[in-house]
Amino acid sequence: MTTPLRWGIIGTGGIAHKFARDLEYVDALVEAVGSRSQESADAFGDEFGVAKRYGSYQSVVEDPAVDVVYVATPHPMHHGNALLALEHDKPVLVEKPFTMTADQARELVAVARAKGLFLMEAMWTRFLPHVKAVRGLLAEGVLGDIVTVEADHGQWFEKDPGFRLFAPELGGGALLDLGVYPVSFASMVLGTPKSVTAVVTPAFTGVDATTSMLFGYDSGAQAILTCTSLARSETRASIVGTEGRLEIAGDFYSPSSFVLKLRNGTSEPFEFTTQGRGLHYQATEVARCLRSGELESPSMPLDESVSIMETMEKVLQSSLAN
């Protein structure tokens, strides 16, 4: 028997609620929650039965009973909040996108490695059952040489300048919030792109609303990715190789299913059963790493999180050039 992992949650928004709810499926508990307002921390604590409710993030990272900190604040705060936790010798799970810039990502990684602390980007998709199965098939070479990867993520949001996807001060934009899923998916399959081309349509607040991306790789493979905050897309993904293809049903980034279609005409469906929203799988990986003494997850390595931030910076730079 092991002692349940005791989480300290920084931030009380929607993703923090989903994460806390999913912790019910694993050997873990929310030891403390911190917010910029005591009222918000108390409301969160009431909902999830958390005894320690702090009106500051500082108090969470200073709590000796907290084993690991989950940063669930808006994008622009990820870097500062994660750094605060690391400086107090706490392992950290940082909500995606990892940071706002590649420089910020590199600094977090450098600090974590210098202090010998665990750090991981909360790209929960990586740990879902269907994605683990996809990675297994790729490792077996079932698809042959990969030729293309396609993925899209489009959601409709009411045009509210104060909403986080449209508000520049909250790190708004489709790319950072929605596009990170297709970009991370392509990174998982093909690695870091050699070339990046993009077209961006701005939202009414100036942040990106629709972004289409074309990545080229040394292998000759290509990735075609799209994201938008203006419309609900199919949110599907596919991996096409010389021997066959994988078609992942929408929403590809959430618990899903896929079909393997080989060049010889055979087709095999893959179905999976999951509990909750699916965020508890990444919590399980964090616990596994901490208990085995690993400082980063092989399924979401730190260098890859940095690379993804570099790629998204190049997307925006490419769109300005075009």
C-alpha positions as CSV (number, residue, x, y, z in Angstrom):
1,M,0.0,0.0,0.0
2,T,1.2,3.5,-0.8
3,T,0.1,6.8,0.8
4,P,-2.2,8.8,-1.5
5,L,-0.4,11.6,-3.4
6,R,-1.3,14.9,-1.9
7,W,-1.9,17.6,-4.5
8,G,-1.9,21.4,-4.0
9,I,-3.9,23.1,-6.7
10,I,-3.1,26.6,-7.8
11,G,-6.1,28.2,-9.6
12,T,-9.8,27.5,-9.3
13,G,-11.0,27.8,-12.9
14,G,-12.7,25.2,-15.0
15,I,-9.7,23.0,-15.7
16,A,-8.9,22.9,-11.9
17,H,-12.4,21.6,-11.3
18,K,-12.2,18.9,-13.9
19,F,-8.8,17.8,-12.6
20,A,-10.0,17.7,-8.9
21,R,-13.0,15.7,-10.0
22,D,-11.0,13.1,-11.8
23,L,-8.6,12.6,-8.9
24,E,-11.5,10.6,-7.4
25,Y,-10.5,7.8,-9.7
26,V,-6.9,7.5,-8.5
27,D,-5.0,7.1,-5.3
28,A,-4.7,10.8,-4.7
29,L,-6.4,13.7,-2.8
30,V,-6.4,17.5,-3.0
31,E,-4.5,18.6,0.1
32,A,-4.8,22.3,-0.5
33,V,-6.2,24.8,-3.0
34,G,-5.0,28.4,-3.6
35,S,-6.6,31.3,-5.3
36,R,-6.1,35.0,-5.6
37,S,-9.3,35.4,-3.6
38,Q,-10.2,33.6,-0.4
39,E,-13.8,33.4,-1.5
40,S,-12.9,31.4,-4.6
41,A,-10.7,29.1,-2.6
42,D,-13.5,28.5,-0.1
43,A,-16.0,27.7,-2.8
44,F,-13.6,25.3,-4.4
45,G,-12.9,23.7,-1.1
46,D,-16.6,23.3,-0.3
47,E,-17.2,21.6,-3.6
48,F,-14.4,19.1,-3.3
49,G,-14.0,18.7,0.4
50,V,-10.7,20.4,0.7
51,A,-9.8,21.5,4.2
52,K,-7.0,23.8,3.4
53,R,-8.2,26.8,1.4
54,Y,-5.7,29.6,0.8
55,G,-6.2,33.1,-0.5
56,S,-2.8,33.0,-2.1
57,Y,-0.6,30.7,-4.2
58,Q,2.3,31.3,-1.9
59,S,0.6,29.5,0.9
60,V,0.0,26.4,-1.2
61,V,3.7,26.0,-2.2
62,E,4.7,26.6,1.4
63,D,2.5,23.9,2.8
64,P,4.7,21.0,3.9
65,A,1.9,18.5,3.5
66,V,1.6,19.2,-0.3
67,D,3.5,16.6,-2.3
68,V,3.1,18.1,-5.8
69,V,1.6,21.3,-7.2
70,Y,-0.8,21.5,-10.1
71,V,-0.7,24.9,-11.9
72,A,-4.1,25.6,-13.3
73,T,-4.0,29.3,-13.7
74,P,-4.4,31.3,-17.0
75,H,-1.6,30.9,-19.6
76,P,0.4,34.1,-18.7
77,M,0.7,32.9,-15.1
78,H,2.0,29.4,-15.8
79,H,5.7,30.5,-15.8
80,G,5.5,32.5,-12.6
81,N,3.4,30.1,-10.7
82,A,5.5,27.1,-11.7
83,L,8.7,28.9,-10.9
84,L,7.2,29.8,-7.5
85,A,6.5,26.1,-6.8
86,L,9.9,25.0,-8.0
87,E,11.6,27.6,-5.8
88,H,9.9,26.0,-2.8
89,D,11.1,22.6,-3.8
90,K,7.8,21.3,-5.0
91,P,7.4,18.9,-8.0
92,V,5.1,20.6,-10.6
93,L,2.5,19.7,-13.2
94,V,1.9,22.8,-15.4
95,E,-1.3,23.1,-17.4
96,K,-0.9,23.4,-21.1
97,P,0.4,25.4,-22.9
98,F,3.5,24.9,-20.8
99,T,4.3,28.7,-20.9
100,M,3.7,31.7,-23.1
101,T,7.1,31.7,-24.7
102,A,9.9,29.3,-25.5
103,D,12.3,31.3,-23.3
104,Q,10.0,30.9,-20.3
105,A,9.8,27.1,-21.0
106,R,13.6,26.8,-21.1
107,E,13.9,28.7,-17.8
108,L,11.4,26.4,-16.1
109,V,13.2,23.3,-17.4
110,A,16.6,24.7,-16.3
111,V,15.4,25.4,-12.8
112,A,13.7,22.0,-12.4
113,R,16.8,20.2,-13.6
114,A,19.2,22.3,-11.5
115,K,17.1,21.6,-8.4
116,G,16.5,17.9,-9.2
117,L,12.7,18.3,-9.2
118,F,10.0,16.7,-11.3
119,L,8.3,18.9,-13.9
120,M,5.7,18.1,-16.6
121,E,3.4,19.8,-19.0
122,A,-0.2,18.7,-18.4
123,M,-0.9,17.6,-21.9
124,W,-3.4,15.0,-20.7
125,T,-4.1,13.7,-24.2
126,R,-0.7,11.9,-24.1
127,F,-1.8,9.6,-21.4
128,L,-5.3,8.6,-22.6
129,P,-5.8,4.9,-23.5
130,H,-6.4,5.4,-27.2
131,V,-3.3,7.6,-27.6
132,K,-1.2,5.0,-25.7
133,A,-2.5,2.4,-28.1
134,V,-1.7,4.6,-31.1
135,R,1.9,5.1,-29.9
136,G,2.2,1.3,-29.5
137,L,1.2,0.7,-33.1
138,L,3.5,3.4,-34.3
139,A,6.4,1.8,-32.4
140,E,5.6,-1.5,-34.1
141,G,5.8,0.2,-37.5
142,V,2.4,-1.0,-38.5
143,L,1.8,2.1,-40.6
144,G,5.2,2.0,-42.4
145,D,6.8,5.3,-43.1
146,I,4.7,8.2,-42.0
147,V,3.6,10.5,-44.8
148,T,1.1,12.9,-43.3
149,V,-0.5,13.8,-40.0
150,E,-3.7,15.8,-39.9
151,A,-5.5,17.2,-36.9
152,D,-7.9,20.0,-36.2
153,H,-9.4,21.6,-33.1
154,G,-12.2,24.1,-33.6
155,Q,-14.6,25.4,-31.0
156,W,-17.3,28.1,-31.1
157,F,-17.2,30.8,-28.4
158,E,-19.3,33.9,-28.0
159,K,-17.5,37.1,-28.9
160,D,-16.8,38.4,-25.4
161,P,-13.7,40.6,-25.1
162,G,-13.3,39.5,-21.5
163,F,-13.3,35.7,-22.3
164,R,-9.9,34.1,-22.0
165,L,-9.7,33.0,-25.6
166,F,-10.2,36.5,-26.9
167,A,-8.5,38.5,-24.1
168,P,-4.8,39.3,-24.9
169,E,-4.1,39.9,-21.2
170,L,-5.2,36.3,-20.5
171,G,-3.0,34.8,-23.2
172,G,-5.9,34.6,-25.6
173,G,-5.8,33.1,-29.1
174,A,-6.9,29.9,-30.7
175,L,-3.3,28.6,-31.1
176,L,-2.2,28.6,-27.4
177,D,-5.5,27.2,-26.1
178,L,-6.8,25.0,-29.0
179,G,-4.0,24.6,-31.5
180,V,-1.6,23.3,-28.8
181,Y,-3.4,20.0,-29.1
182,P,-2.8,19.4,-32.9
183,V,0.7,20.8,-32.6
184,S,1.5,18.5,-29.7
185,F,-0.1,15.6,-31.5
186,A,2.1,16.2,-34.6
187,S,5.1,16.5,-32.3
188,M,4.3,13.1,-30.7
189,V,4.2,11.4,-34.1
190,L,6.9,13.3,-36.1
191,G,9.0,15.3,-33.7
192,T,10.2,18.8,-34.3
193,P,9.4,20.2,-37.8
194,K,12.1,21.5,-40.1
195,S,9.8,24.1,-41.7
196,V,6.8,25.9,-40.5
197,T,4.3,27.8,-42.6
198,A,1.0,29.3,-41.3
199,V,-1.9,31.5,-42.2
200,V,-3.7,33.4,-39.4
201,T,-7.0,35.2,-39.3
202,P,-7.2,37.6,-36.3
203,A,-10.1,37.8,-33.9
204,F,-11.9,41.1,-33.1
205,T,-9.5,41.7,-30.2
206,G,-6.3,41.1,-32.2
207,V,-5.4,37.6,-31.0
208,D,-5.5,34.7,-33.5
209,A,-8.9,33.3,-34.2
210,T,-8.2,30.8,-37.0
211,T,-4.8,29.3,-37.7
212,S,-3.8,26.9,-40.4
213,M,-0.4,25.3,-40.2
214,L,1.8,23.2,-42.6
215,F,4.8,21.6,-41.1
216,G,7.6,19.9,-43.0
217,Y,10.0,17.3,-41.6
218,D,13.4,15.9,-42.5
219,S,11.8,12.6,-43.3
220,G,9.7,14.2,-46.0
221,A,6.5,13.8,-43.9
222,Q,4.1,16.7,-43.5
223,A,1.6,17.8,-40.9
224,I,-1.5,19.7,-41.8
225,L,-3.1,21.3,-38.7
226,T,-5.9,23.8,-38.0
227,C,-7.5,25.5,-35.0
228,T,-10.2,28.1,-34.6
229,S,-12.2,29.8,-31.9
230,L,-14.9,30.8,-34.4
231,A,-16.6,27.4,-35.2
232,R,-17.0,23.9,-34.0
233,S,-15.0,21.6,-36.2
234,E,-14.9,17.8,-36.4
235,T,-11.8,17.7,-34.2
236,R,-10.6,14.5,-35.8
237,A,-7.0,13.4,-36.4
238,S,-5.3,10.9,-38.7
239,I,-1.9,9.4,-39.3
240,V,-1.2,8.2,-42.8
241,G,1.7,5.9,-43.6
242,T,2.9,3.8,-46.6
243,E,1.3,0.7,-45.1
244,G,-1.9,2.1,-43.7
245,R,-3.6,4.8,-41.7
246,L,-5.1,5.5,-38.3
247,E,-8.3,7.6,-38.2
248,I,-9.1,8.9,-34.7
249,A,-12.6,10.0,-34.0
250,G,-13.5,13.4,-32.6
251,D,-12.7,14.7,-30.1
252,F,-9.3,13.2,-30.8
253,Y,-7.7,14.9,-27.8
254,S,-10.3,13.5,-25.4
255,P,-11.1,9.8,-24.6
256,S,-11.9,8.5,-28.1
257,S,-11.6,5.5,-30.5
258,F,-9.8,4.9,-33.7
259,V,-9.8,2.7,-36.8
260,L,-6.7,1.1,-38.3
261,K,-7.0,0.7,-42.0
262,L,-4.2,-1.2,-43.8
263,R,-3.2,-0.9,-47.4
264,N,-4.2,-4.5,-48.0
265,G,-7.8,-3.5,-47.4
266,T,-8.2,-4.8,-43.8
267,S,-9.8,-2.6,-41.2
268,E,-9.7,-2.9,-37.4
269,P,-11.6,-0.8,-34.9
270,F,-10.1,0.1,-31.5
271,E,-12.6,1.0,-28.7
272,F,-11.7,2.0,-25.2
273,T,-13.5,2.5,-21.9
274,T,-12.5,5.4,-19.7
275,Q,-13.7,6.9,-16.4
276,G,-14.4,10.5,-15.9
277,R,-13.0,13.2,-18.1
278,G,-9.7,11.5,-18.6
279,L,-7.4,13.9,-16.7
280,H,-6.6,11.3,-14.0
281,Y,-4.4,9.4,-16.4
282,Q,-1.8,12.2,-16.3
283,A,-2.1,12.3,-12.5
284,T,-1.3,8.6,-12.4
285,E,1.8,9.2,-14.5
286,V,2.9,12.0,-12.2
287,A,2.5,9.6,-9.2
288,R,4.4,6.9,-11.0
289,C,7.3,9.2,-11.9
290,L,7.5,10.6,-8.3
291,R,7.5,7.1,-6.7
292,S,10.1,5.8,-9.1
293,G,12.4,8.8,-8.8
294,E,12.0,10.0,-12.4
295,L,12.3,13.7,-12.9
296,E,10.3,13.9,-16.1
297,S,7.9,11.7,-18.0
298,P,9.1,9.8,-21.1
299,S,5.6,10.3,-22.6
300,M,5.8,14.1,-22.2
301,P,9.5,15.0,-22.0
302,L,10.6,18.5,-21.0
303,D,12.7,19.0,-24.1
304,E,9.6,18.3,-26.2
305,S,7.5,20.8,-24.3
306,V,10.2,23.4,-25.1
307,S,10.2,22.3,-28.7
308,I,6.4,22.7,-28.9
309,M,6.6,26.2,-27.6
310,E,9.4,27.0,-30.1
311,T,7.2,25.6,-32.9
312,M,4.2,27.7,-31.9
313,E,6.3,30.8,-31.8
314,K,7.4,30.0,-35.4
315,V,3.8,29.6,-36.4
316,L,3.0,33.1,-35.3
317,Q,6.2,34.5,-36.8
318,S,5.4,32.7,-40.1
319,S,1.9,34.2,-40.2
320,L,3.3,37.7,-39.8
321,A,5.7,37.1,-42.6
322,N,2.9,36.0,-44.9
